[in-house]
Amino acid sequence: MGYAGDKASVTLRLLISLGSALVIAWLILLALLVAAKPPGSLLQEALRVLPDTLRLLRRLATDRSLPRGLRVRLWLLFAYLACPVDLVPDFIPVLGYADDAIIVCAVLRSIVRRAGPEPVRRHWPGSEAGLAVLWRLAGLPGPAGS
């Protein structure tokens, strides 16, 4: 009887430790999202360019001139966006809906760092003003049109 009790105790401690580690990791990710959150007005602008941004991401994901790693990153982004479980639940004000926009911006920044700004400019389906909003939102260097 003592052995079964010890085994249950070890299992319980392991589950508590694992749960604690997951909560700590989630809190760290939440802090990173808060730190990366663009100002409120940019989030409103992001909603305006959302359809063009989604078309841009699809075009980039299917562009065979981009390195395979970037295209895989974009397909993983699509999987995250399609997943009903968010990193930050939608009922949390501002950040609940902003987490997707923040992650899209981070992926766009990584694409521009690796492939340069030209693929983004070439595949942008919207207006120059919309591209400028996207550029500011993603925190990309230099003006969008140059």
PyRosetta script that sets phi, psi and omega in degrees:
from pyrosetta import init, pose_from_sequence

init()
pose = pose_from_sequence("MGYAGDKASVTLRLLISLGSALVIAWLILLALLVAAKPPGSLLQEALRVLPDTLRLLRRLATDRSLPRGLRVRLWLLFAYLACPVDLVPDFIPVLGYADDAIIVCAVLRSIVRRAGPEPVRRHWPGSEAGLAVLWRLAGLPGPAGS")
pose.set_psi(1, -34.7)
pose.set_omega(1, 179.8)
pose.set_phi(2, -65.1)
pose.set_psi(2, -37.4)
pose.set_omega(2, -179.1)
pose.set_phi(3, -65.5)
pose.set_psi(3, -42.2)
pose.set_omega(3, 179.8)
pose.set_phi(4, -65.2)
pose.set_psi(4, -37.5)
pose.set_omega(4, 178.2)
pose.set_phi(5, -66.7)
pose.set_psi(5, -39.7)
pose.set_omega(5, 177.6)
pose.set_phi(6, -65.3)
pose.set_psi(6, -41.2)
pose.set_omega(6, 179.8)
pose.set_phi(7, -64.2)
pose.set_psi(7, -41.8)
pose.set_omega(7, 178.5)
pose.set_phi(8, -65.7)
pose.set_psi(8, -38.8)
pose.set_omega(8, 179.3)
pose.set_phi(9, -64.8)
pose.set_psi(9, -42.9)
pose.set_omega(9, 178.8)
pose.set_phi(10, -64.9)
pose.set_psi(10, -43.0)
pose.set_omega(10, 178.9)
pose.set_phi(11, -62.2)
pose.set_psi(11, -43.4)
pose.set_omega(11, 179.3)
pose.set_phi(12, -63.5)
pose.set_psi(12, -43.8)
pose.set_omega(12, 178.2)
pose.set_phi(13, -63.4)
pose.set_psi(13, -39.2)
pose.set_omega(13, 177.7)
pose.set_phi(14, -62.9)
pose.set_psi(14, -44.3)
pose.set_omega(14, 179.2)
pose.set_phi(15, -65.2)
pose.set_psi(15, -40.0)
pose.set_omega(15, 178.4)
pose.set_phi(16, -65.2)
pose.set_psi(16, -42.9)
pose.set_omega(16, 178.6)
pose.set_phi(17, -63.1)
pose.set_psi(17, -44.1)
pose.set_omega(17, 178.8)
pose.set_phi(18, -63.1)
pose.set_psi(18, -44.8)
pose.set_omega(18, 177.7)
pose.set_phi(19, -61.5)
pose.set_psi(19, -41.8)
pose.set_omega(19, 178.3)
pose.set_phi(20, -63.5)
pose.set_psi(20, -42.3)
pose.set_omega(20, 178.8)
pose.set_phi(21, -62.7)
pose.set_psi(21, -40.2)
pose.set_omega(21, 178.3)
pose.set_phi(22, -65.3)
pose.set_psi(22, -41.2)
pose.set_omega(22, 178.6)
pose.set_phi(23, -64.4)
pose.set_psi(23, -42.9)
pose.set_omega(23, 179.2)
pose.set_phi(24, -63.3)
pose.set_psi(24, -43.3)
pose.set_omega(24, 178.5)
pose.set_phi(25, -62.4)
pose.set_psi(25, -40.9)
pose.set_omega(25, 179.4)
pose.set_phi(26, -64.6)
pose.set_psi(26, -41.8)
pose.set_omega(26, 179.4)
pose.set_phi(27, -64.1)
pose.set_psi(27, -38.5)
pose.set_omega(27, 177.7)
pose.set_phi(28, -64.7)
pose.set_psi(28, -44.5)
pose.set_omega(28, 177.7)
pose.set_phi(29, -62.5)
pose.set_psi(29, -39.8)
pose.set_omega(29, 177.7)
pose.set_phi(30, -63.1)
pose.set_psi(30, -41.8)
pose.set_omega(30, 177.6)
pose.set_phi(31, -62.9)
pose.set_psi(31, -40.4)
pose.set_omega(31, 177.4)
pose.set_phi(32, -63.8)
pose.set_psi(32, -39.3)
pose.set_omega(32, 177.4)
pose.set_phi(33, -65.2)
pose.set_psi(33, -41.0)
pose.set_omega(33, 178.2)
pose.set_phi(34, -62.0)
pose.set_psi(34, -42.2)
pose.set_omega(34, -179.6)
pose.set_phi(35, -66.7)
pose.set_psi(35, -33.1)
pose.set_omega(35, -177.0)
pose.set_phi(36, -89.5)
pose.set_psi(36, -4.9)
pose.set_omega(36, -175.1)
pose.set_phi(37, -63.3)
pose.set_psi(37, 124.9)
pose.set_omega(37, 176.1)
pose.set_phi(38, -70.9)
pose.set_psi(38, 161.2)
pose.set_omega(38, 178.4)
pose.set_phi(39, -57.1)
pose.set_psi(39, 155.1)
pose.set_omega(39, -175.0)
pose.set_phi(40, -52.6)
pose.set_psi(40, -41.8)
pose.set_omega(40, -177.6)
pose.set_phi(41, -65.6)
pose.set_psi(41, -32.9)
pose.set_omega(41, 177.7)
pose.set_phi(42, -67.6)
pose.set_psi(42, -32.0)
pose.set_omega(42, 177.4)
pose.set_phi(43, -65.7)
pose.set_psi(43, -38.3)
pose.set_omega(43, 176.8)
pose.set_phi(44, -65.6)
pose.set_psi(44, -39.9)
pose.set_omega(44, 177.7)
pose.set_phi(45, -66.3)
pose.set_psi(45, -34.3)
pose.set_omega(45, 179.3)
pose.set_phi(46, -61.1)
pose.set_psi(46, -37.1)
pose.set_omega(46, 178.1)
pose.set_phi(47, -64.5)
pose.set_psi(47, -33.7)
pose.set_omega(47, 179.2)
pose.set_phi(48, -67.5)
pose.set_psi(48, -36.4)
pose.set_omega(48, -177.2)
pose.set_phi(49, -97.6)
pose.set_psi(49, 7.3)
pose.set_omega(49, -177.7)
pose.set_phi(50, -56.0)
pose.set_psi(50, -48.9)
pose.set_omega(50, -179.7)
pose.set_phi(51, -59.6)
pose.set_psi(51, -43.1)
pose.set_omega(51, 178.6)
pose.set_phi(52, -65.8)
pose.set_psi(52, -36.3)
pose.set_omega(52, 179.7)
pose.set_phi(53, -65.5)
pose.set_psi(53, -41.3)
pose.set_omega(53, 178.3)
pose.set_phi(54, -64.0)
pose.set_psi(54, -40.5)
pose.set_omega(54, 176.4)
pose.set_phi(55, -64.7)
pose.set_psi(55, -39.6)
pose.set_omega(55, 177.2)
pose.set_phi(56, -59.6)
pose.set_psi(56, -47.6)
pose.set_omega(56, -178.8)
pose.set_phi(57, -61.5)
pose.set_psi(57, -41.0)
pose.set_omega(57, 178.3)
pose.set_phi(58, -63.9)
pose.set_psi(58, -43.5)
pose.set_omega(58, 179.4)
pose.set_phi(59, -63.6)
pose.set_psi(59, -40.9)
pose.set_omega(59, 178.4)
pose.set_phi(60, -66.2)
pose.set_psi(60, -39.2)
pose.set_omega(60, -178.2)
pose.set_phi(61, -66.0)
pose.set_psi(61, -24.7)
pose.set_omega(61, -179.3)
pose.set_phi(62, -103.3)
pose.set_psi(62, 3.9)
pose.set_omega(62, 179.8)
pose.set_phi(63, -81.5)
pose.set_psi(63, 107.4)
pose.set_omega(63, -176.6)
pose.set_phi(64, -71.4)
pose.set_psi(64, -10.7)
pose.set_omega(64, 177.0)
pose.set_phi(65, -77.6)
pose.set_psi(65, -16.3)
pose.set_omega(65, 176.8)
pose.set_phi(66, -81.0)
pose.set_psi(66, 149.9)
pose.set_omega(66, 177.1)
pose.set_phi(67, -59.3)
pose.set_psi(67, 145.9)
pose.set_omega(67, -177.8)
pose.set_phi(68, -55.9)
pose.set_psi(68, -39.5)
pose.set_omega(68, -179.3)
pose.set_phi(69, -58.8)
pose.set_psi(69, -38.3)
pose.set_omega(69, 177.9)
pose.set_phi(70, -68.5)
pose.set_psi(70, -41.2)
pose.set_omega(70, 179.0)
pose.set_phi(71, -65.2)
pose.set_psi(71, -39.5)
pose.set_omega(71, 177.0)
pose.set_phi(72, -62.9)
pose.set_psi(72, -42.0)
pose.set_omega(72, 177.5)
pose.set_phi(73, -58.0)
pose.set_psi(73, -41.4)
pose.set_omega(73, 179.1)
pose.set_phi(74, -67.0)
pose.set_psi(74, -40.8)
pose.set_omega(74, 178.1)
pose.set_phi(75, -66.7)
pose.set_psi(75, -35.5)
pose.set_omega(75, 174.4)
pose.set_phi(76, -65.2)
pose.set_psi(76, -36.8)
pose.set_omega(76, 175.3)
pose.set_phi(77, -61.9)
pose.set_psi(77, -44.7)
pose.set_omega(77, 177.2)
pose.set_phi(78, -59.4)
pose.set_psi(78, -40.9)
pose.set_omega(78, 178.8)
pose.set_phi(79, -62.7)
pose.set_psi(79, -42.2)
pose.set_omega(79, 178.1)
pose.set_phi(80, -63.7)
pose.set_psi(80, -44.9)
pose.set_omega(80, -178.5)
pose.set_phi(81, -64.8)
pose.set_psi(81, -32.3)
pose.set_omega(81, -179.3)
pose.set_phi(82, -80.7)
pose.set_psi(82, -20.2)
pose.set_omega(82, -177.3)
pose.set_phi(83, -68.9)
pose.set_psi(83, 131.6)
pose.set_omega(83, -178.8)
pose.set_phi(84, -71.6)
pose.set_psi(84, -15.6)
pose.set_omega(84, 179.8)
pose.set_phi(85, -96.5)
pose.set_psi(85, 119.6)
pose.set_omega(85, -179.5)
pose.set_phi(86, -97.1)
pose.set_psi(86, 158.3)
pose.set_omega(86, 174.4)
pose.set_phi(87, -62.2)
pose.set_psi(87, -40.9)
pose.set_omega(87, 176.1)
pose.set_phi(88, -119.5)
pose.set_psi(88, 121.0)
pose.set_omega(88, -178.7)
pose.set_phi(89, -57.3)
pose.set_psi(89, 145.6)
pose.set_omega(89, -175.2)
pose.set_phi(90, -66.4)
pose.set_psi(90, -17.9)
pose.set_omega(90, -179.5)
pose.set_phi(91, -77.6)
pose.set_psi(91, -8.7)
pose.set_omega(91, 176.4)
pose.set_phi(92, -79.4)
pose.set_psi(92, 121.4)
pose.set_omega(92, -175.8)
pose.set_phi(93, -55.3)
pose.set_psi(93, 141.1)
pose.set_omega(93, 177.6)
pose.set_phi(94, 63.7)
pose.set_psi(94, -62.8)
pose.set_omega(94, -176.9)
pose.set_phi(95, -67.4)
pose.set_psi(95, -26.1)
pose.set_omega(95, -179.0)
pose.set_phi(96, -58.0)
pose.set_psi(96, -40.5)
pose.set_omega(96, 179.0)
pose.set_phi(97, -96.8)
pose.set_psi(97, -18.1)
pose.set_omega(97, -176.0)
pose.set_phi(98, -80.3)
pose.set_psi(98, -18.7)
pose.set_omega(98, -175.5)
pose.set_phi(99, -61.2)
pose.set_psi(99, -38.5)
pose.set_omega(99, 178.2)
pose.set_phi(100, -63.7)
pose.set_psi(100, -43.7)
pose.set_omega(100, 179.9)
pose.set_phi(101, -63.9)
pose.set_psi(101, -39.1)
pose.set_omega(101, -179.9)
pose.set_phi(102, -65.7)
pose.set_psi(102, -41.7)
pose.set_omega(102, -179.8)
pose.set_phi(103, -68.1)
pose.set_psi(103, -39.3)
pose.set_omega(103, 176.5)
pose.set_phi(104, -60.9)
pose.set_psi(104, -43.4)
pose.set_omega(104, 179.0)
pose.set_phi(105, -62.1)
pose.set_psi(105, -41.3)
pose.set_omega(105, 179.3)
pose.set_phi(106, -63.4)
pose.set_psi(106, -40.2)
pose.set_omega(106, 178.9)
pose.set_phi(107, -67.4)
pose.set_psi(107, -41.9)
pose.set_omega(107, 177.7)
pose.set_phi(108, -61.4)
pose.set_psi(108, -41.5)
pose.set_omega(108, 177.3)
pose.set_phi(109, -59.9)
pose.set_psi(109, -41.5)
pose.set_omega(109, -178.8)
pose.set_phi(110, -68.1)
pose.set_psi(110, -33.3)
pose.set_omega(110, 178.0)
pose.set_phi(111, -67.3)
pose.set_psi(111, -45.2)
pose.set_omega(111, -179.0)
pose.set_phi(112, -66.4)
pose.set_psi(112, -37.8)
pose.set_omega(112, 177.6)
pose.set_phi(113, -62.6)
pose.set_psi(113, -38.2)
pose.set_omega(113, -175.1)
pose.set_phi(114, -87.8)
pose.set_psi(114, -44.1)
pose.set_omega(114, -173.3)
pose.set_phi(115, -104.6)
pose.set_psi(115, -9.6)
pose.set_omega(115, -176.7)
pose.set_phi(116, 89.6)
pose.set_psi(116, 168.7)
pose.set_omega(116, -176.2)
pose.set_phi(117, -77.2)
pose.set_psi(117, -19.4)
pose.set_omega(117, -173.8)
pose.set_phi(118, -57.8)
pose.set_psi(118, -44.6)
pose.set_omega(118, 179.3)
pose.set_phi(119, -60.0)
pose.set_psi(119, -36.6)
pose.set_omega(119, 178.8)
pose.set_phi(120, -66.5)
pose.set_psi(120, -45.8)
pose.set_omega(120, 178.5)
pose.set_phi(121, -62.9)
pose.set_psi(121, -42.2)
pose.set_omega(121, -176.7)
pose.set_phi(122, -65.0)
pose.set_psi(122, -36.7)
pose.set_omega(122, -175.3)
pose.set_phi(123, -95.9)
pose.set_psi(123, -4.1)
pose.set_omega(123, -178.0)
pose.set_phi(124, -64.6)
pose.set_psi(124, 120.9)
pose.set_omega(124, -176.4)
pose.set_phi(125, -88.7)
pose.set_psi(125, -9.7)
pose.set_omega(125, -173.8)
pose.set_phi(126, -100.1)
pose.set_psi(126, -161.2)
pose.set_omega(126, -177.6)
pose.set_phi(127, -79.1)
pose.set_psi(127, 167.6)
pose.set_omega(127, 175.9)
pose.set_phi(128, -63.7)
pose.set_psi(128, -37.0)
pose.set_omega(128, 178.5)
pose.set_phi(129, -63.9)
pose.set_psi(129, -40.6)
pose.set_omega(129, 177.3)
pose.set_phi(130, -64.3)
pose.set_psi(130, -39.3)
pose.set_omega(130, 177.2)
pose.set_phi(131, -64.5)
pose.set_psi(131, -38.5)
pose.set_omega(131, 177.4)
pose.set_phi(132, -63.2)
pose.set_psi(132, -39.3)
pose.set_omega(132, 177.0)
pose.set_phi(133, -63.1)
pose.set_psi(133, -46.2)
pose.set_omega(133, 179.2)
pose.set_phi(134, -60.0)
pose.set_psi(134, -41.8)
pose.set_omega(134, -179.3)
pose.set_phi(135, -60.6)
pose.set_psi(135, -47.0)
pose.set_omega(135, 179.1)
pose.set_phi(136, -65.3)
pose.set_psi(136, -43.9)
pose.set_omega(136, -177.0)
pose.set_phi(137, -61.2)
pose.set_psi(137, -41.9)
pose.set_omega(137, -179.1)
pose.set_phi(138, -81.8)
pose.set_psi(138, -5.4)
pose.set_omega(138, 179.6)
pose.set_phi(139, 65.3)
pose.set_psi(139, 37.1)
pose.set_omega(139, -178.6)
pose.set_phi(140, -81.4)
pose.set_psi(140, 148.6)
pose.set_omega(140, -176.4)
pose.set_phi(141, -75.7)
pose.set_psi(141, 147.4)
pose.set_omega(141, 175.6)
pose.set_phi(142, 73.4)
pose.set_psi(142, 170.0)
pose.set_omega(142, 178.4)
pose.set_phi(143, -73.1)
pose.set_psi(143, 153.0)
pose.set_omega(143, -176.5)
pose.set_phi(144, -66.1)
pose.set_psi(144, -37.3)
pose.set_omega(144, -173.9)
pose.set_phi(145, -81.9)
pose.set_psi(145, -10.3)
pose.set_omega(145, -174.7)
pose.set_phi(146, -89.4)
pose.dump_pdb("model.pdb")
